[in-house]
Amino acid sequence: RFMSSFGLTSAAAIAVSLLVSFTLTPMLAARWIKTKKEEPLPAGEVAVAASGGGTGPGDEKPEEHKEKAHETSSKESRFYRPIDRTYTWLLKWSMAHRWVIVLVSLAVIISIVPLYKLAGINFLPDEDESGYQVSLRAPQGTSLAATQSILDHLARDIREQIPGVEATLAIAGFGGAASPNTGTISVRLLPPDKRSLSQADIVQRTRALARRYPKELVIGASAISSISSAIGGGRSASIAFYLAGPDLQKLDEYSQAILDKIKQNPNIQDADRSLVLGNPEARVIIDRQRAADLGVKAGDIAQALSTMVAGQRVSTYSEGSDQYDVVLMAEEQYRQNTNLLDQLTVPTSKGGTVELSKVVRLEEGTSPTSIDRINRQRQVTISASVSPNGSETEALQAMQQAAASIGMEPGYTTGVTGQSKQLGQANYYFMLAFILSFIFMYLVLAAQFESFIHPVTILLTLPLSIPFALLSSFIAGQKLNIFSALGILVLFGIVKKNAILQISHTNDLRSHGMERYSAIIQSNRDRLRPILMTTIALVAGMIPLIIGSGAGAATNRSIGVLVVGGQSLCLLLTLLAVPVFYSLFEDLSESPVWSYVGAKFGTFTGGVRRRFAGGWTAFANRFSRQKPSPAKTQKDKYVDQASGD
């Protein structure tokens, strides 16, 4: 769902850009760019430098001298001249020490693994939407009024002790369990420009405030993300881990053991589980033998209890245009008293009635508030929030390690659910998108360059940009998320474009007879200026995303920091690595081993083409309306020749 919208938008924008570059841009350039009048150059130095060598001074026409002199003079500025000299020196040094550049590039690619772990991954960025939510669970048996009183007291403390809070809304009996002992507080903050603390800092202060309350009260605070809510998630930085198995008591034991372990992890906050025991209940046990002797059916007992305790609709009452249900049930004072069994009677099959207390007995106990199931097995979900600057993947790994360390019996399974499951799915599909993008780019570049080697040279620059992108995110204090992955795809397109400019111009110069080394040096010098121009323009365009504030700023910053940092930091290495890789692959293509492999591959593809062509001819002849003419004999050939004469 994230990749499709991004891909369609990018494809449409690039298609429009292609149309503009072929139509509007040349027209505006012809109208606005004025050619400077230059004095005729003496035959020699400047013109040769502009052409990159390979031709003599007298081999060029005077008008070509003027065009190339103007091209050279546009680069002869005080700002660009030292950059060109420095890059030329580094380029020549790199070509003389190619394996040093190869080793440096290899080290950069290997650094992806530690930098990936260092940066950490979250599903969504931490957006400051000027609001968060506080959840409360009181001990079992707490009335709705008592829960509301606790919520009001907590909401008052939040408003009075935490700066930047504008309003609160406390509702008891509302939340995941929706029972009288649970409730939530919705907190609305002042706009970011009118408060000194960020939303994350205020949430942390709320957690510190909640620790002052009795431990019997389970209080959690978490930000609410509109993006997460839109895609079916809840809290913006939450993880969910489930256990499933046949025995509820074992699930209680295992989940509590995991909960105790992960609470010691500083990366995890507000850890809780969905299984809540201790809900008081009264169990009615039927004495089936005595009920059978008295002629009392179990269904009649259940019906009587349901009517007296839960109620049963027996009629309707109309008043004007309104209609109401008439529900029969015992009064409140009797429903809250176990003596109801002594006063309630049930009919018998032998005639008459029997007191309910003679055929049943009452046992008091506790039970869970709710029992969740997955794949027809009982399930307990452990949910938590990550600490500021924490990683959801690290928190999930801590949960999985805790589950593995308690030694669960066979038949009990674990897994991720909710937003954590979406995070795993997003990582899988993004990795699939990266692989497919490499394949499609290779196919397009192979068709463009008519070579199997040059696309590899270009695509080798893409992994070089990833470590610098990860490093820039880490320096900026950001975690990778789904929008960072989109930024990496944007970065791939920019880095690939630069490499295409370098290699394409190198091939053009070589096609005009220039020696390979000279073509590499000259082409990269010629393409340095447009590459720098596009890079500076890109950085300038991304700066508003980095320094912006308000709603959506964290999302924009995730893309901007990664693209700007990755492109800026990897620029020099790619400018040096592309010509080095180009020369190495050219050496490989000229080696006997590559010639042998190429010959074998050509033989294989030729055989495949011939077999496919023969099969297609037979298929076409079989379904053709006209039968193929029989082969002519030598006599027929003489007849045709005679008739032609």
C-alpha positions as CSV (number, residue, x, y, z in Angstrom):
1,R,0.0,0.0,0.0
2,F,2.9,2.3,0.6
3,M,4.9,1.3,-2.4
4,S,2.1,1.5,-4.9
5,S,1.2,5.2,-4.3
6,F,4.9,6.2,-4.2
7,G,5.6,4.3,-7.4
8,L,2.6,5.8,-9.3
9,T,3.5,9.3,-8.2
10,S,7.1,9.0,-9.1
11,A,6.4,7.4,-12.4
12,A,3.9,10.2,-13.3
13,A,6.3,12.9,-12.2
14,I,9.2,11.5,-14.2
15,A,7.0,11.1,-17.3
16,V,6.0,14.7,-17.1
17,S,9.6,15.7,-16.5
18,L,10.7,13.8,-19.6
19,L,8.2,15.6,-21.7
20,V,9.2,19.0,-20.3
21,S,12.9,18.3,-20.9
22,F,12.2,17.5,-24.5
23,T,9.9,20.5,-25.2
24,L,9.8,23.4,-22.8
25,T,13.4,23.3,-21.6
26,P,15.1,23.6,-25.1
27,M,12.7,26.4,-26.0
28,L,13.4,28.4,-22.9
29,A,17.1,27.8,-23.3
30,A,17.0,29.1,-26.9
31,R,15.1,32.2,-25.7
32,W,16.9,33.1,-22.5
33,I,20.5,31.9,-22.8
34,K,22.6,34.4,-24.7
35,T,25.8,33.4,-26.4
36,K,28.9,35.5,-25.6
37,K,31.0,36.7,-28.4
38,E,34.5,35.2,-28.1
39,E,37.7,36.2,-29.9
40,P,39.1,33.5,-32.2
41,L,41.4,31.3,-30.3
42,P,44.9,30.5,-31.4
43,A,45.2,26.9,-32.5
44,G,46.2,24.7,-29.7
45,E,45.8,24.5,-26.0
46,V,42.3,25.5,-24.9
47,A,40.5,23.9,-27.7
48,V,42.4,20.6,-27.2
49,A,41.6,20.7,-23.5
50,A,37.9,21.2,-24.2
51,S,37.8,18.3,-26.5
52,G,39.6,16.1,-24.1
53,G,42.5,15.3,-26.4
54,G,42.6,12.7,-29.1
55,T,42.7,15.2,-32.0
56,G,45.3,17.7,-33.2
57,P,44.9,21.4,-33.1
58,G,44.5,21.6,-36.8
59,D,41.9,18.9,-37.0
60,E,39.1,21.1,-35.7
61,K,37.0,23.7,-37.5
62,P,36.9,27.4,-36.4
63,E,33.3,27.2,-35.3
64,E,34.1,24.2,-33.2
65,H,36.8,26.2,-31.6
66,K,34.3,28.9,-30.6
67,E,31.8,26.4,-29.1
68,K,34.3,24.5,-27.1
69,A,36.0,27.7,-26.0
70,H,32.7,29.0,-24.7
71,E,32.1,25.6,-23.0
72,T,35.5,25.8,-21.3
73,S,35.1,29.5,-20.3
74,S,31.9,28.7,-18.5
75,K,33.9,26.5,-16.1
76,E,36.8,28.9,-15.6
77,S,35.6,30.5,-12.4
78,R,37.3,31.1,-9.1
79,F,34.9,28.8,-7.4
80,Y,35.0,25.9,-9.8
81,R,38.6,25.9,-10.9
82,P,40.1,24.6,-7.5
83,I,37.3,22.0,-7.3
84,D,38.2,20.7,-10.8
85,R,41.9,20.6,-10.1
86,T,41.4,18.8,-6.8
87,Y,39.0,16.3,-8.3
88,T,41.3,15.7,-11.3
89,W,44.2,15.0,-9.0
90,L,42.1,12.6,-6.8
91,L,40.8,10.9,-10.0
92,K,44.2,10.3,-11.4
93,W,45.4,9.0,-8.0
94,S,42.5,6.6,-7.8
95,M,43.1,5.3,-11.3
96,A,46.7,4.7,-10.3
97,H,45.6,2.9,-7.0
98,R,42.4,1.2,-8.2
99,W,42.5,-1.6,-5.6
100,V,42.6,0.9,-2.8
101,I,39.3,2.4,-4.0
102,V,37.9,-1.2,-4.3
103,L,38.9,-2.0,-0.8
104,V,37.4,1.2,0.5
105,S,34.2,0.5,-1.4
106,L,34.0,-3.0,0.0
107,A,34.5,-1.7,3.5
108,V,31.7,0.8,3.0
109,I,29.4,-1.9,1.8
110,I,30.2,-4.2,4.7
111,S,29.5,-1.4,7.1
112,I,25.8,-1.6,6.1
113,V,25.2,-4.4,8.7
114,P,26.5,-2.6,11.8
115,L,25.0,0.7,10.8
116,Y,21.7,-0.9,10.1
117,K,21.6,-2.3,13.7
118,L,22.9,1.0,15.1
119,A,20.2,3.0,13.4
120,G,17.3,0.9,14.5
121,I,13.9,0.5,12.9
122,N,10.5,1.8,13.8
123,F,7.3,1.4,11.8
124,L,6.4,5.1,11.8
125,P,8.3,8.3,12.8
126,D,7.4,10.0,16.1
127,E,5.1,12.7,15.0
128,D,4.2,15.6,17.3
129,E,0.4,15.8,16.8
130,S,-0.2,17.8,20.0
131,G,-2.0,15.0,21.7
132,Y,-1.6,11.6,23.5
133,Q,-3.6,9.1,25.5
134,V,-3.3,7.8,29.0
135,S,-4.8,4.4,29.8
136,L,-5.8,3.1,33.3
137,R,-6.7,-0.3,34.7
138,A,-7.8,-0.5,38.3
139,P,-8.0,-3.7,40.4
140,Q,-10.7,-6.1,39.5
141,G,-14.0,-5.3,41.2
142,T,-13.5,-1.6,41.1
143,S,-16.8,0.1,40.4
144,L,-17.3,2.5,37.5
145,A,-17.7,5.5,39.9
146,A,-14.4,4.7,41.6
147,T,-12.6,4.3,38.3
148,Q,-14.0,7.7,37.2
149,S,-12.8,9.3,40.4
150,I,-9.2,8.0,39.9
151,L,-9.2,9.2,36.3
152,D,-10.4,12.7,37.3
153,H,-7.6,12.9,39.9
154,L,-5.0,11.8,37.4
155,A,-6.3,14.2,34.8
156,R,-6.1,17.1,37.3
157,D,-2.5,16.2,38.1
158,I,-1.6,16.1,34.4
159,R,-3.1,19.6,33.8
160,E,-1.5,21.1,36.9
161,Q,2.0,19.5,36.9
162,I,2.9,19.1,33.3
163,P,3.4,22.3,31.2
164,G,1.9,22.5,27.7
165,V,-1.3,20.7,28.5
166,E,-4.4,22.5,27.1
167,A,-7.2,20.1,28.0
168,T,-8.0,16.6,29.2
169,L,-11.0,14.2,28.7
170,A,-11.4,11.3,31.2
171,I,-13.8,8.5,30.4
172,A,-14.3,5.4,32.6
173,G,-15.4,2.1,31.3
174,F,-13.8,2.8,28.0
175,G,-10.7,1.1,26.4
176,G,-9.5,-2.2,25.1
177,A,-11.3,-4.3,27.7
178,A,-14.3,-1.9,28.1
179,S,-14.9,-3.0,31.7
180,P,-15.8,-0.8,34.8
181,N,-12.3,-0.9,36.1
182,T,-10.7,0.6,32.9
183,G,-10.6,4.0,31.4
184,T,-8.7,6.5,29.3
185,I,-7.6,10.1,29.4
186,S,-7.3,12.0,26.1
187,V,-4.8,14.8,26.5
188,R,-4.7,17.7,24.1
189,L,-1.5,19.9,24.0
190,L,-0.8,23.4,23.0
191,P,0.6,23.9,19.5
192,P,4.3,23.1,19.2
193,D,5.3,26.7,18.8
194,K,3.5,27.7,22.1
195,R,5.1,25.1,24.4
196,S,8.7,24.5,25.5
197,L,8.5,20.7,25.7
198,S,8.0,18.2,22.8
199,Q,5.3,15.7,22.8
200,A,7.7,12.9,23.6
201,D,9.0,14.8,26.6
202,I,5.5,15.4,27.9
203,V,4.6,11.7,27.5
204,Q,7.8,10.8,29.5
205,R,6.7,13.2,32.3
206,T,3.3,11.7,32.3
207,R,4.9,8.2,32.9
208,A,7.0,9.7,35.7
209,L,3.8,11.1,37.2
210,A,2.0,7.8,37.0
211,R,4.7,6.1,39.0
212,R,3.7,8.1,42.1
213,Y,0.3,6.3,42.1
214,P,-0.2,2.9,43.8
215,K,1.2,-0.1,42.0
216,E,-2.2,-1.7,41.8
217,L,-3.1,0.9,39.2
218,V,-1.7,0.0,35.8
219,I,-1.1,3.3,34.0
220,G,0.4,3.8,30.5
221,A,0.9,6.8,28.3
222,S,1.4,6.7,24.5
223,A,1.2,9.0,21.6
224,I,-1.5,8.6,19.0
225,S,-0.6,8.7,15.3
226,S,-3.2,9.6,12.7
227,I,-1.2,7.6,10.1
228,S,-1.2,4.5,12.4
229,S,-4.9,4.8,13.0
230,A,-5.6,5.2,9.3
231,I,-3.8,1.9,8.5
232,G,-5.4,0.0,11.3
233,G,-2.8,0.5,14.1
234,G,-3.3,2.2,17.4
235,R,-0.4,3.6,19.3
236,S,2.3,5.2,17.3
237,A,5.2,3.4,18.9
238,S,3.8,0.1,20.2
239,I,4.8,-3.5,19.9
240,A,2.6,-6.6,20.3
241,F,3.7,-10.1,21.0
242,Y,1.3,-13.1,21.5
243,L,1.4,-16.5,23.1
244,A,-1.0,-19.2,22.1
245,G,-1.7,-22.6,23.6
246,P,-4.4,-24.9,25.0
247,D,-4.0,-24.3,28.8
248,L,-5.0,-20.9,30.2
249,Q,-3.1,-21.4,33.4
250,K,0.1,-22.2,31.5
251,L,-0.4,-19.1,29.4
252,D,-0.8,-17.1,32.5
253,E,2.5,-18.5,33.9
254,Y,4.4,-18.0,30.7
255,S,3.1,-14.5,29.9
256,Q,3.9,-13.3,33.4
257,A,7.4,-14.7,33.2
258,I,8.0,-12.9,29.9
259,L,6.5,-9.7,31.3
260,D,8.9,-9.8,34.3
261,K,11.9,-10.2,32.0
262,I,11.0,-7.5,29.5
263,K,10.2,-4.9,32.2
264,Q,14.0,-5.0,33.0
265,N,14.8,-3.9,29.5
266,P,15.3,-0.1,29.4
267,N,14.2,0.0,25.8
268,I,10.7,-1.2,26.7
269,Q,8.1,0.9,28.6
270,D,4.4,0.4,29.7
271,A,4.6,-3.4,29.3
272,D,1.3,-5.1,29.9
273,R,-0.6,-8.2,28.9
274,S,-4.2,-8.8,27.8
275,L,-4.9,-11.6,30.3
276,V,-6.2,-10.2,33.6
277,L,-7.1,-12.7,36.2
278,G,-8.9,-12.0,39.5
279,N,-12.3,-11.0,38.2
280,P,-14.7,-12.2,41.0
281,E,-17.4,-14.6,39.8
282,A,-19.9,-17.0,41.3
283,R,-20.0,-20.5,39.8
284,V,-23.3,-22.5,40.0
285,I,-22.6,-26.2,40.1
286,I,-25.5,-28.5,39.3
287,D,-26.0,-31.7,41.3
288,R,-27.1,-33.7,38.3
289,Q,-28.0,-36.9,40.3
290,R,-30.2,-35.0,42.7
291,A,-31.7,-33.0,39.9
292,A,-32.6,-36.2,38.0
293,D,-34.2,-37.7,41.1
294,L,-36.4,-34.6,41.6
295,G,-37.2,-34.4,37.9
296,V,-35.4,-31.0,37.3
297,K,-33.8,-30.4,33.9
298,A,-30.5,-28.6,33.5
299,G,-31.9,-26.4,30.8
300,D,-34.6,-25.2,33.2
301,I,-32.0,-24.3,35.8
302,A,-30.0,-22.3,33.3
303,Q,-33.1,-20.5,32.0
304,A,-34.1,-19.5,35.5
305,L,-30.7,-18.2,36.4
306,S,-30.4,-16.3,33.1
307,T,-33.9,-14.7,33.6
308,M,-33.2,-13.6,37.2
309,V,-29.6,-12.4,36.7
310,A,-29.2,-11.3,33.1
311,G,-32.8,-10.6,32.3
312,Q,-35.2,-11.8,29.5
313,R,-37.4,-9.7,27.2
314,V,-40.9,-10.8,27.7
315,S,-42.9,-8.0,26.0
316,T,-42.8,-4.5,24.5
317,Y,-44.3,-1.3,25.7
318,S,-45.4,1.5,23.3
319,E,-45.8,5.1,24.3
320,G,-46.6,7.4,21.4
321,S,-44.2,6.7,18.5
322,D,-41.6,5.1,20.9
323,Q,-41.4,1.4,21.7
324,Y,-39.6,0.0,24.7
325,D,-38.7,-3.6,25.7
326,V,-40.0,-5.1,28.9
327,V,-37.3,-7.1,30.6
328,L,-38.0,-9.5,33.4
329,M,-35.2,-9.8,36.0
330,A,-34.6,-9.9,39.7
331,E,-34.2,-6.6,41.6
332,E,-30.7,-5.3,42.2
333,Q,-30.7,-6.2,45.9
334,Y,-31.4,-9.8,45.0
335,R,-29.0,-10.1,42.1
336,Q,-26.1,-9.0,44.3
337,N,-27.0,-11.5,47.0
338,T,-26.3,-15.2,46.9
339,N,-29.5,-15.9,48.9
340,L,-31.3,-15.6,45.6
341,L,-30.8,-19.4,45.2
342,D,-32.9,-20.0,48.3
343,Q,-35.8,-17.9,47.0
344,L,-35.8,-19.0,43.4
345,T,-37.7,-22.1,42.3
346,V,-37.7,-24.2,39.2
347,P,-40.4,-26.5,37.8
348,T,-40.1,-30.3,37.9
349,S,-41.3,-32.9,35.5
350,K,-43.2,-34.6,38.4
351,G,-45.3,-31.5,38.9
352,G,-44.8,-28.6,41.3
353,T,-41.6,-26.6,41.9
354,V,-38.3,-27.1,43.8
355,E,-36.1,-24.6,45.4
356,L,-33.0,-24.0,43.3
357,S,-30.7,-24.3,46.3
358,K,-31.7,-28.0,46.6
359,V,-30.2,-29.0,43.2
360,V,-27.2,-26.6,42.9
361,R,-24.4,-25.3,45.0
362,L,-22.6,-22.0,44.7
363,E,-18.8,-21.6,44.5
364,E,-17.0,-18.3,44.5
365,G,-13.8,-17.8,42.5
366,T,-12.0,-15.7,40.0
367,S,-11.7,-15.7,36.2
368,P,-10.1,-13.7,33.4
369,T,-12.1,-10.7,32.2
370,S,-11.8,-12.0,28.6
371,I,-10.3,-14.9,26.7
372,D,-8.9,-14.2,23.3
373,R,-8.3,-16.8,20.7
374,I,-6.1,-17.2,17.6
375,N,-6.4,-20.3,15.3
376,R,-8.9,-21.8,17.8
377,Q,-6.3,-21.6,20.6
378,R,-6.3,-19.4,23.6
379,Q,-4.1,-16.4,23.3
380,V,-2.4,-13.8,25.5
381,T,-1.0,-10.6,24.0
382,I,1.9,-8.7,25.5
383,S,2.0,-5.1,24.4
384,A,4.5,-2.4,25.2
385,S,5.9,1.0,24.0
386,V,9.5,1.7,23.1
387,S,11.4,4.3,25.0
388,P,12.4,7.6,23.3
389,N,15.0,6.9,20.6
390,G,14.3,3.2,21.0
391,S,13.9,0.6,18.3
392,E,10.9,-1.5,17.8
393,T,12.9,-4.3,16.2
394,E,15.2,-4.5,19.3
395,A,12.2,-4.6,21.6
396,L,10.7,-7.4,19.6
397,Q,14.0,-9.3,19.7
398,A,14.0,-8.9,23.5
399,M,10.5,-10.3,23.7
400,Q,11.5,-13.3,21.5
401,Q,14.6,-13.9,23.6
402,A,12.5,-13.8,26.8
403,A,10.0,-16.3,25.3
404,A,12.8,-18.6,24.3
405,S,14.5,-18.5,27.7
406,I,11.4,-19.6,29.8
407,G,11.3,-23.1,28.1
408,M,7.6,-23.4,27.1
409,E,6.1,-26.8,26.6
410,P,5.4,-28.2,23.1
411,G,2.1,-27.0,21.7
412,Y,2.6,-23.3,22.7
413,T,3.5,-20.9,20.0
414,T,4.5,-17.2,19.8
415,G,4.4,-14.5,17.2
416,V,3.9,-10.8,16.5
417,T,0.6,-9.1,15.9
418,G,-0.9,-5.7,15.3
419,Q,1.5,-2.9,14.3
420,S,4.5,-5.2,14.9
421,K,3.2,-7.6,12.3
422,Q,2.7,-4.7,9.9
423,L,6.3,-3.7,10.5
424,G,7.5,-7.2,9.5
425,Q,5.4,-7.2,6.4
426,A,6.6,-3.7,5.4
427,N,10.2,-4.8,5.8
428,Y,9.6,-7.8,3.6
429,Y,7.8,-5.9,0.8
430,F,10.4,-3.1,0.9
431,M,13.2,-5.7,0.5
432,L,11.3,-7.3,-2.3
433,A,10.9,-3.8,-3.9
434,F,14.6,-3.2,-3.6
435,I,15.4,-6.5,-5.3
436,L,13.0,-5.9,-8.1
437,S,14.2,-2.3,-8.6
438,F,17.7,-3.7,-9.1
439,I,16.5,-6.2,-11.6
440,F,14.4,-3.7,-13.6
441,M,17.2,-1.1,-13.6
442,Y,19.7,-3.7,-14.9
443,L,17.4,-4.7,-17.7
444,V,16.8,-1.1,-18.8
445,L,20.5,-0.1,-18.6
446,A,21.6,-3.3,-20.4
447,A,19.3,-2.4,-23.3
448,Q,20.4,1.2,-23.2
449,F,24.1,0.5,-23.2
450,E,23.9,-2.7,-25.2
451,S,26.2,-4.3,-22.6
452,F,26.0,-6.7,-19.7
453,I,28.9,-5.1,-17.9
454,H,28.2,-1.3,-17.8
455,P,24.9,-1.8,-15.9
456,V,26.8,-3.7,-13.2
457,T,29.2,-0.8,-12.9
458,I,26.3,1.6,-12.4
459,L,24.4,-0.5,-10.0
460,L,27.5,-1.1,-7.8
461,T,27.2,2.6,-6.8
462,L,23.8,2.0,-5.2
463,P,25.1,0.0,-2.2
464,L,27.7,2.7,-1.6
465,S,25.0,5.2,-0.8
466,I,23.2,3.1,1.8
467,P,25.8,3.3,4.6
468,F,26.0,7.1,4.3
469,A,22.2,7.3,4.4
470,L,22.1,5.1,7.6
471,L,24.9,7.2,9.1
472,S,23.1,10.5,8.4
473,S,19.9,9.2,10.1
474,F,21.9,8.0,13.1
475,I,23.6,11.4,13.4
476,A,20.3,13.2,13.2
477,G,18.9,11.0,16.0
478,Q,16.3,9.4,13.8
479,K,15.2,5.8,13.4
480,L,14.5,4.1,10.1
481,N,10.9,3.8,9.2
482,I,8.7,3.2,6.1
483,F,9.3,6.7,4.9
484,S,13.1,6.3,5.2
485,A,12.8,3.3,2.9
486,L,11.0,5.5,0.4
487,G,13.9,8.0,0.8
488,I,16.4,5.2,0.0
489,L,14.6,4.5,-3.3
490,V,14.8,8.3,-4.2
491,L,18.5,8.2,-3.3
492,F,19.0,5.2,-5.6
493,G,17.6,7.2,-8.5
494,I,19.9,10.1,-7.9
495,V,23.1,8.1,-7.5
496,K,22.3,6.0,-10.5
497,K,21.7,9.0,-12.7
498,N,25.2,10.4,-11.8
499,A,26.8,7.1,-12.7
500,I,24.9,7.0,-16.0
501,L,26.2,10.5,-16.9
502,Q,29.8,9.4,-16.2
503,I,29.8,6.1,-18.1
504,S,27.7,7.4,-21.1
505,H,30.1,10.3,-21.7
506,T,33.1,7.9,-21.4
507,N,31.7,5.6,-24.0
508,D,31.0,8.6,-26.3
509,L,34.6,9.8,-26.1
510,R,35.9,6.4,-26.7
511,S,33.7,5.9,-29.7
512,H,35.4,9.0,-31.2
513,G,38.8,7.4,-31.0
514,M,40.0,8.6,-27.6
515,E,42.2,6.3,-25.6
516,R,40.5,4.7,-22.6
517,Y,42.4,6.3,-19.8
518,S,42.2,9.8,-21.3
519,A,38.4,9.2,-22.0
520,I,37.8,8.3,-18.3
521,I,39.7,11.3,-17.0
522,Q,38.1,13.8,-19.4
523,S,34.6,12.4,-19.2
524,N,34.5,12.5,-15.5
525,R,35.9,16.1,-15.5
526,D,33.2,17.1,-18.0
527,R,30.4,15.5,-15.9
528,L,31.6,16.9,-12.6
529,R,29.9,20.2,-13.0
530,P,26.4,18.9,-13.9
531,I,26.7,16.3,-11.1
532,L,27.5,19.0,-8.6
533,M,24.8,21.2,-9.9
534,T,22.1,18.5,-9.5
535,T,23.4,17.6,-6.1
536,I,23.4,21.2,-4.8
537,A,19.9,21.7,-6.3
538,L,18.7,18.5,-4.6
539,V,20.1,19.5,-1.2
540,A,18.6,23.0,-1.5
541,G,15.2,21.5,-2.3
542,M,15.4,19.1,0.7
543,I,16.4,21.7,3.3
544,P,12.8,22.8,3.9
545,L,11.9,19.2,4.7
546,I,14.6,19.0,7.2
547,I,14.1,22.3,9.0
548,G,10.2,22.3,8.8
549,S,8.0,22.0,11.8
550,G,4.4,21.3,12.5
551,A,2.1,18.4,11.5
552,G,4.0,15.9,9.4
553,A,7.4,17.4,10.1
554,A,8.8,14.1,11.4
555,T,7.7,12.3,8.2
556,N,9.2,14.9,6.0
557,R,12.4,14.9,8.0
558,S,12.8,11.2,7.7
559,I,13.0,11.5,4.0
560,G,15.0,14.7,3.8
561,V,17.8,13.8,6.2
562,L,18.3,10.4,4.6
563,V,18.4,11.8,1.0
564,V,20.5,14.8,1.8
565,G,23.0,13.0,4.0
566,G,23.3,10.0,1.8
567,Q,23.8,11.9,-1.4
568,S,26.2,14.5,0.1
569,L,28.4,12.0,2.0
570,C,28.6,9.4,-0.8
571,L,29.2,11.9,-3.6
572,L,33.0,11.9,-3.6
573,L,33.3,8.1,-3.2
574,T,30.9,7.5,-6.1
575,L,32.7,10.0,-8.3
576,L,35.9,8.1,-7.8
577,A,34.5,4.6,-7.7
578,V,32.6,4.7,-11.0
579,P,35.7,5.3,-13.2
580,V,37.6,2.7,-11.2
581,F,34.9,0.1,-11.6
582,Y,34.6,1.0,-15.2
583,S,38.3,0.4,-15.9
584,L,38.3,-2.9,-13.9
585,F,35.4,-4.3,-15.8
586,E,36.9,-3.2,-19.1
587,D,40.0,-5.1,-18.2
588,L,37.9,-8.1,-17.3
589,S,36.0,-7.9,-20.6
590,E,39.4,-8.0,-22.5
591,S,40.7,-11.1,-20.6
592,P,40.7,-14.5,-22.2
593,V,38.5,-15.9,-19.4
594,W,35.7,-13.4,-20.2
595,S,36.1,-14.0,-23.9
596,Y,35.7,-17.8,-23.4
597,V,32.6,-17.2,-21.1
598,G,31.2,-14.8,-23.6
599,A,31.7,-17.2,-26.5
600,K,30.0,-20.0,-24.6
601,F,27.1,-17.7,-23.6
602,G,26.7,-16.6,-27.2
603,T,26.6,-20.2,-28.4
604,F,24.0,-21.0,-25.8
605,T,21.8,-18.0,-26.6
606,G,22.2,-18.7,-30.3
607,G,21.0,-22.2,-29.9
608,V,18.0,-21.1,-27.9
609,R,17.1,-18.6,-30.6
610,R,17.4,-21.1,-33.4
611,R,15.4,-23.7,-31.5
612,F,12.7,-21.1,-30.7
613,A,12.6,-19.9,-34.3
614,G,12.3,-23.5,-35.6
615,G,9.5,-24.3,-33.1
616,W,7.7,-21.1,-34.1
617,T,8.0,-21.9,-37.8
618,A,6.5,-25.4,-37.3
619,F,3.7,-24.0,-35.2
620,A,2.9,-21.3,-37.8
621,N,3.0,-23.8,-40.7
622,R,0.7,-26.2,-38.8
623,F,-2.1,-23.6,-38.3
624,S,-1.5,-21.7,-41.6
625,R,-4.4,-21.8,-44.1
626,Q,-2.0,-22.3,-47.0
627,K,-0.1,-25.5,-47.1
628,P,3.6,-25.2,-47.6
629,S,4.7,-26.0,-51.2
630,P,6.7,-29.2,-51.6
631,A,10.4,-28.9,-52.1
632,K,11.3,-28.4,-55.8
633,T,13.3,-31.1,-57.6
634,Q,16.3,-30.4,-59.8
635,K,14.0,-30.8,-62.9
636,D,11.5,-28.3,-61.5
637,K,14.3,-25.8,-61.2
638,Y,15.3,-26.2,-64.8
639,V,11.6,-25.8,-65.9
640,D,11.4,-22.6,-63.9
641,Q,14.6,-21.3,-65.4
642,A,13.4,-22.1,-68.9
643,S,10.1,-20.4,-68.4
644,G,11.8,-17.4,-67.0
645,D,14.0,-17.1,-70.0
